[in-house]
Amino acid sequence: MADSELHSEGKLHEEGTSCEGTSHDGDNIHAEAELHETGTIVNHDLQNKTEEKDKDTYLHGAKLAIVFLGLGLAMFVMVLDQTIILPAIPVIASDFDAVNEIGWISSSYFLTQCSSIFLWGQILAFYGQKIPLLVAIAIFEVGSLIAAVAHNFITFIVGRAVAGIGAAAIGVAIFSISAVIVELKRRPVFFGLFGLIFVIGSSFGPLIGGSLTSNTTWRWCFYLNLPIGGVSMVAVAFCIPRIKPRPRSGNSTAPNLVSALRRIFGDHPVLKDGGTLSKICALDWIGSLLVLGGMTSLTLALISGGSAGWDTATVIAGFTCSGVALILLLLWEILVMRDEGMIPLRIARFRSLWGSAGVAFTRMVTVISTMSYLPTFMQATRHQSAINSAISTLPYSIGMAVFAIVGSVVVQKTGRLKWALCFGPAVSAVGAGLLFTISANTSYAKIAGFQVIGSLGVGLVMMNAILAAQAELHENGLVADIPQASALVAFTQLLGGSLGGSIGGALLTSGLRRYLPSDLPSSTTDALLQSVDTIWTLSGATQESAIEAYARALDNVFITGAACGALGFFFALICRNINIKGKNFRK
């Protein structure tokens, strides 16, 4: 099966275009067309022929289970890498004498991950998915090894940045490959299992990281990636069929560049159509550089704002530059690249794509505002250790996994997605709003119950957001553009995670400054801002006021999750109520 080729293809029929399909023997078949509500003429006969052709590429039984194992291990190691490092960050910064640069330990990984994800989306769409996935896992492994053996902070940051480049492709490739090997009507549960893996990696990563850091060394947090990634590469290499890329459009700006080079250097073999240089030039390098510039400026602003204040020149300049980069990126993609850009205009008009991206963004802000700051609440009000406070959030993690599976099963049975996209954010807003009401005296049973309510909402949305984007492309015969659509949804989710952490940190800091007693010595206030453990060095009324200040400041963080849940509900309303078991998806 590894040597077989899969060809995923799709064609957008514009309004007014003749709708014809061509049989395998070359005879023209006049197809019945139907005007879709988006303004696109959907050719059902041609679409059904493509679906029948793609049906042969779907895997079942043992073959699908083995492929799932390989893809699941790749996802697990990617998610684990993002969370296993959390308990080790203070130790790493201390070992390298880089406490003042601690923000770069996470930001370097996030920066390259966000900046390269759209470029990977193009690579996966244009040049196949199996080989790029193997390359991405290899890059991730190299980055992990560099970080594990680093003897100075700069080398460590380089390793994290390299790992981020590989991680950017892994998630997009997994969902893109799934779109080819699993038929749409069976994909909800398949995605739900990936959601389960995501939750397991996210939940147990900090526990594993804390144990390794305490009992051995933080370097094992990165060494652990090597065997897991290695097994994943073997499974991908030998079990996943080769996926043939879609043919290139003749409207790309890349052939013009190659033509200019031909006039200079002649008909060199490297410059031929479909050659190496032609493929490289077809990628949207300028758009990727604009994303990198914008994300770098945004990251610098967020890191500086958390330490130096949000009204400093560095922060203002960072936000300004990121805004300018965004405007330039939009102009470049719309006016120049058009259908050959990171987000082709032929799919940019589908509202479910943008609705699901908005849902993914707001969901991640809600998750971060809960999972990252509820442990702080438990440490500040219950004097729990880092590991015990992480255990206190297990109701949220376990609930998220359970409801992700339940939601996927219901979607697969009913064929409908929109109910989950609307109901999920609404319930997550209620759950986050209930956490806003907790105080230092609230029982843990009530806190756990509120977590379960919130996890119901975020669990329902977890994998159904990206599935909604894929479903609309399926319906319009644009299956080949799924990697780039998946890259957009993944990017907004990463952005939501980053902004959620930064906004939460800013709200916590500003809240503590507001609620801590004004008569506290400045040294005590600064110590409380730096570490929650300072609370337990105080005594009497001072300690009680510090606990109350932390609880009230964290209320502001939790209410942010509620607001984002409400916003996610309105993003969900944008999505179409597609039935993945409807006539446009019948085999």
N, C-alpha and C positions, 0 to 999 in steps of 0.2 A: 504493500500500500504506500510505502514511503516514496516509491519511484513514480507513482501515478500523479497526474497533473489535474488540478481543479481549475476551472476557468469561471470566475465570477464576473458577470458582465451586466451592464445596465445602460439604457439609453433614454434620455429625456425627450419626449415628444412635445414640442411646443405647439401652442394653439395655432391652428391653421395648417399644420404639417400633415401630409398624407400619411396615413397609417397603414403600412404594409409589413408583412412578415415574410421571410424567405425560408422555404423548407430546405432540408438537407440536400435535396437533389437539384436545387436551384430554382424550382418553380415558385412564382410569386403567389402568395396567399393573401387575399384581401381580408383584412381583419376588421372586426367590429370594434369601434372606438366609442369611448364614453367620456364626456367632459367632466373632469374631476372638479371638486369645489375650489381647489387652489387655482384653477385656470388651466391646468395641464390636461391634455387629452391622453387618457389612459388606454392603451392598446391591450385589451384583455387577452386576445388570442396570442399575440407576441409574448405577453407577460407569462401566460400559461405555458408556452413552449419553453421559455427560459426557465420557469420553475420546474418543468418536467426534466429539462437538461440538468439543472442543479440538483434534482432529487437523487441522481446517481452519485453525487459527491457526499451525501450525508452519511455519517457513520452511526453504527448501532452496536449494541451488545458489548463484547469484550474490547473491541477496537476503540469504541468511544470511551469506555472506562479507562483504558490505558492512556489515551490522549488527555482525558480529564485529569488523570494523576500528574502528568507532566505539566499541564497548564496550571493545575492547582498548586503544585510545588513552586512554580515560578511566581504565582501571586502571593503565596505564603511568605516566601523569602523577601519579596519586595515590601509587603506590609510589615513583617517582623522587623525589618531594618529601620523602618520609620519610628517604631515605638520601643524597641529593645534598648535604644540609646538613651532614652529619657532619664532613667535613674543614674546613668553614667556621666551625664553632661557636667555636673559640678566636679566630679573626680577628674575627668579629662582636662577640663580647664585648669584645674589646680596642678596637674602633672606637667602641663606645658607652660605654666605661669602665664596664662592667658585669660584670666577672669574677666578683664575689661573687654575681651573680644569674644565672650561666650556666645553671643548671638549668632556668630558665623558658623557655629557647629551644626546648627539646624538649617540656617539660611543658605549656606553654600549648596547643600543638597537640594533644597527647594528651588533655588534660583536656576540651576541648570536643568532641573526636572521640568519646570514651567517653560523655560526658554526654548527647550528642544522638542517639546511634545508635539507641536504643530508640524515641525520638519519630519519627525518620525511618522506622523499621520500621512504625509505625502509619500514618504518612502514605502510605507506599507501598502498604500493604494496603487502606486505606480509600478513597483518592482517586486511584488509578491510579499508574503508575510512570514513564511517559515524561516528563510535565511536571515532576514532582519531580526526576528525574534532571537535566534541563536546568537547573532552578533550582539544584541542588546544584553542578553544574559551574561555573555562573556565580558562586555564592558563593565557591567555591574560587579562581576566577580573581581575584575582587576581593581576597580575602585575600592572594594571591600578589603582586598589584600593590602593595597597601599595604606589605607587607614589603619589596618591592624599592625603593620610593621613600622609605622611612622615614628620618627625620633624627634621631630619638631612640629610645631603647630602648623606651619605653612604646608608641609608635606601631608599632614592629616587633612587639612582643608581641601587640598588638591584631590586626595582620595575620595572625600565625600562628594566633591563636585563631579568627579568621574562616575561614581556610583549613581548620582542623580541623573546623568545622561542616559545610562542604561535603564534605570527604573522608569524613565519617561515612556519608553517604548513597550515595556512589558505589559502594563495594563491595557494599553490601546491594542496591542497585538492579540492579547488573549480574547478580547471581545470581538475583534475583527475575524479571527480564525473561527470563533464560535459561530459567527454569522454564516460561515460557509459549511461547516461540518454538522450543524444542528438546525433542523428546520424551525422556522419562526414559531409555529404553534407549540413546539416542545421546548422552546428556549427559556421561558420564564423559570421553570424549575432548575434548568441547567445554570442559569444566572444566579438563582437563589442559593445554589450550592457554593458558587463563588463568593456570594455574600457571606455565607457561613464561614468560609475560610478567612475572609477579610476580618470578620469580627473576632475569630479565634486568634489571628495574628495580632490584632490591635489590643485585645484584652490581656493576653498572656505575655506579650512582648515586654512590658515594663516589669512583670514579675520575673521573667527569665533574665532580663538585663540587670535587675537589682541583685538577683542571686549570684550571677556570674561576677558582677563587680565586687560584691562583698566577699565571696569565697575564693575567687581566682584573680582575674584582672579584667579590666574593661575591654582589653584587646580581643577577648573571646567573643564579645558581642559581634565582631566582624569576622573572626575566623569561622564562626558558626555558619555564615552565609555560604562558605566555599563548598562543603559537601552537599548541602541542600540544593544549591544552584547547579552543582555538577550532575546530580541525579536528574534534575529537571532538564538539563541540556540533552542528556542521553535519551530521555523519553520523547522530547520534542524531535530530536534528530531522526529517530528510528520509527516513530509511531505516527507523526503528523504528516499527511500527504502534502506534496508540493502544491502551492496555490499559484496558478498562473496569473500574472498581473493583467489589468485591463489595458487595452490598446490606448496609445496616446492620441489626444486630439490634435488636429492640424492647426489649431489656433494658438498654440503656446508661444510665448515670447522666446523660448529657448531655441527653436529652429532658426529664428532670425539672428541670434547671437552666433550660432554655429555657422550660418551662412556667411556672416561677416568674417569669421575666422578662416573659412575656406578661401575667401578672396585673398587673404593674407598668406596663408600657408599652403594653399592648394588642396587637392583631394587626398589628404592624409587619412589612412585607415581609422585613426582615432576620431576623426570628424564625421564619419559616415552616420547616416540616420540610424538610430538605435544603438549607436556606439557608446563607449564609456563616457566621453565628454558630453555627448548629447544628453545622456541620462542625468549627469551631474548638473548641467546647466538648466535642466527642466525644473529643478527644485527651486522653491521660493526662498532664495538665500537672503535677499534684501528684507523680505517680510520677517524672516527669522531673526535677523540682526535688530530690527525695530522692536520685536518682542523682547529680545535679550536686553536692549537698552532700557526699555520701559520697565522691565521687571527688576533690573539692577537698580535703577533710580528709586523704584518703589520700595525695594528691600532696604536700601540705605536709609530712606526716610523713616521706615518703620523701626529699624534698629536704633537710629539716632533719636527718634521721638520718644522711645521708651526710656532712654537714659538722660538725654539732654533737654527734653521738653519739646512740645509740638509747635512752638512758635519760633524756633531757631531758624537761622538762615539755611542751614543744611537740610532741615526737614522741608521747608517751603520750596527750596530749589529741587529737592528730590521729587516731591509731588508734582511740581510744575513740569519737570522734564518727563516724568512718566505720562502726564496728560498730553504733552506735545507728541510723544512717541505714539500714543494711541491714535491721535488724529492723523498723523502721517501714515500709520499702518492702515487705517480705514481708507484713506485716499489711495494708497498704493494698491490695496486689494481690490477696491471697487473700480478704479479708473484704469489701472494698468494690467493687473494679473487676471482679473475677472474669473473665468472658469478654470484657470490654471493656478489659482492661489491656494493658500493654506485652507481656506474655507471657500470652495467654489461657489460662484453666484448661483449656479443651477440648484444648489441645495440650501443656500442662505435664505431663500424665500419661504421655506417650509416652517410654519410657526411652531410645530411640535419640537423642532430642533432647538429653538431658542427658549421655548417654555421649559423643556426638560433640562436645559443648561442652567436656567434660573433656579429651578427646583433643586438641582444638584448643589449649586452654590449655597443657597440658604440652608439646605439640610446640613451641609458640612459646618457652617457657622454654628448651628444649633448643637451639633454633636460636640464640637470643640468647646463651646461654652459650658457644656455639662461635664464631659469626661475629663477635661483638663483642669477644671476649677472646683468640681465637687470634692476631689481629694484634698485640695487646699482647705476647703470648708471643714472637712473632717479632721484635718490636722490642727486647725485653729480652734475648733470648738470641742473636740474630743481627745486631743493630745494623742492622736494615732500616729504610728510610724508611717513612712512612705509606702511600705509594702501593704500594711493593713488598710491604709486609706485607698490604695488601688483596689484591694479586695472589696471595699465598701461600694465600689461602682459596678460590681459584677451583675447586680440586677439589671442595670442599664445595658451592659454588654450582652448578657445572656438573652434578655428580652429582645434586643435588636436582632440577634441571630434567629431566634424562634419566629418572630413576626416577619422576618425577611423570607423564611421558608414558607410560612403560612400564606403570606401575600402572594408569593410566586405560584403556589399551588392553586389558589383561587383565580389568579389571572389566567393560568393555563386552562383551568376548567371553563371559565366564562368567556375567555378571549378578549376581555375588556381591561384596559390599563388605566383609564382616566380616573376611575373611582379611587384607585390607590394613590395616584398623584395628588388628588384633592384632599382625600380623607387623611392621608399621612401628615402633611404639613399642619393641618388644622389640629390634629391630636397632639403633635409634637409641641405646638404652641401652648396648648393647655398644660402639658406636662412641665414645660419650662416655666410657665406662669405659676404653677403650683410650687415649684422649687423657689420661686421668688418669695413665697410666704414663709419659708422655714426660718428658724432662728436658732440660737445656741441651745435652746431648751427643747427643740423639737425631737421627738422620739425617732430612733433609726427606722422603726417599722414604717412610720409614715413617710420618711425620706425614701425608703426602698420602694414603697408603693408609688410615689410620684415618679421615680425612675422608670418603673415598669410602664406607666402611662406614656411617658415621653418616648420610651423605646419602641412602643407600638407604632408611633408615627414615623420615626426615622427608619424603622425596619421595613415598613411597607414601601418606602420610597427608594431604599438603598439601591437595588438593581433595576427597578422598573423605570427609573428616569432614563437611563441609557437605552433600555429596551424600547421606550416610546420613540426616541429619535430613530432607532433602527427600523421600527415598524413603518414609519412614514416613508423612509427611503425604499423599503421593500415594496410598498404599495405603488410607488411611482417608478419602479424599475431601475433604481439607482443603488443596487446592492453594492456595486464596486466602490461607491463613495463612503461606505460605512466606516473605514478607518479614519477618515478625516472628520466625520461627524462624531465618532467616538472620542477623537482627540479634543474636540471642542468641549464636550461634556466633562471629560477628565480634567481639562485645564480649569474650567470654572470650579470644579470640586476642589482642586489643589489651591486655587486662589481663595476659595471660601475658608479652607483650613488655615491658610496663612493669615488672612485678615482677621479671622475669628480669634486666633491666638493673640494677635497684636492689639486688637480692640479690647479683648478681655483683660489683657495686662494693663492697658492704659486706664480702663475703668476701675480696676482694682487699686492701682496706685493713686489715682485722683480721689477715689472714695476713701482710702485710708487717710490721706491728708485732710480730708474734710471731716471725718468722723473721729479721729484720734483726739484726745483732750489737748487743747492748746497749751496747757501748762506743762506738758511733758518736756523733758530736756530734748534738745535737738538730736543728741546722740542716740537717745532711746527711739525717737521717731524714725531716724535713718535706719537703725538696726531692725525695727519692725518692718520697714519697707523692703529690706534686703532678705529677711528670712522670717518665716512664720514661727520657727523654733524659738525666736526671741521672746514670744509670749510667755513661755514656761520658765524664763529666767526672772520674770516679774512676780510680784506678789500682791495679795489683797485687792483693793479697789482698782489699782493700776492694771493688774492682770485682767480683771473683769471688763474694764473699759476697752482694753485691747481686743479681747475676744468679741465684744459687741461691735467694735469698729470693723473687724474682719467680716463678721456675719453680714453687716449692713452693706459693706462695700461689695461683697460677692453677690448680694441681691441684684445689684446693678448689672452684673455679668449675666445672671440667669435671665433677667428680663430681656436682655438682648437676644437670647435664644428664642424667647417667645415672640418677639417682634419679627425675627427672621422666619419663624414658622408661619406667621400670618402672611408675610410677604411671599413665601413659597406657595401658599394657597392660591394667590392671585396669579403667580407664574403658571401654576398647574391649569388654571382656567384657559390659558392661551393654547394649551395642547388640544389636539383633536381627539375625539372619542373613537379611536380606531378599534375595530374588531379584528384581531389577528386570526380569527377563524372565519372571517368573512369571505365573500366571493373573490376578492382580489388576492387572497392568500391560499385558495384551495389548490390542492395538488391534482 
